[in-house]
Amino acid sequence: MRQISLNIEPHLDAQISDFEGPGWKPVIDTARQMHLGLLNRFYLYGEAGTGKSHVLTAICESYLDMQRSAIKVSLLDLLDAPIDAITSLENYDLVALDDIETISGVIHWQRAIFHLINSSGEGGGQLIFSSRVSPAELKFELPDLQSRLTQAVSLKVPDGSNLADRKALVEAVLKRRGLIFDAQIIDYLIHHGPHKSAALLKTIEQLDALLHGDRRKLANSTRRQIYALIDEYNKTS
């Protein structure tokens, strides 16, 4: 069963092998523990743009590659859906719930997620949550839900400030996608491009679109255009 996405965002291109940097190692090691059934709940947090949605997608894809069912859902996009939508998730091997903090103040969704945790645990399912804040910083009106989330293994995702993390991410994604960029462009992207993973990955997509022809031999005007594009993404990330 391939992934069914209930959110309205375009499907993210991500694999676990992309996150090879040292800062991502605890996150990927914990995902591997989930593969082995050693954990049933995992909570990721970090500021916007740090790659939480991408790594959730990557973990879901890793389950699908093992012929297990997985789904990633953005709770932000699900808030206006009928509450019964959550019951359709109970039979998945893995459910990844993005933006868990958005149900603060929405008590009926808090109860629904609490029920999902209970039913998933009884059925042998696993859950991953992501948020901009740690479990202790959530502002939930349902204490039982907050308690369950604080019991999960919790890790903060890297913020991209580590050069080694950016280098590993760029090189892994280029290799996986078979993209060949000029070495100077790669170096400029790593050192001067966006630090946060989400914007860095988006910049790679834009560069691929721009360099759809020969990616090695570039005119100076094209190179200046590429550097300007990288600079622009760095400013807006």
Summary of the structure (lengths in Angstrom):
residues: 237
radius of gyration: 19.0
end to end distance: 34.6
largest distance: 61.1
contacts: 754
relative contact order: 0.16
helix: 54%
strand: 11%
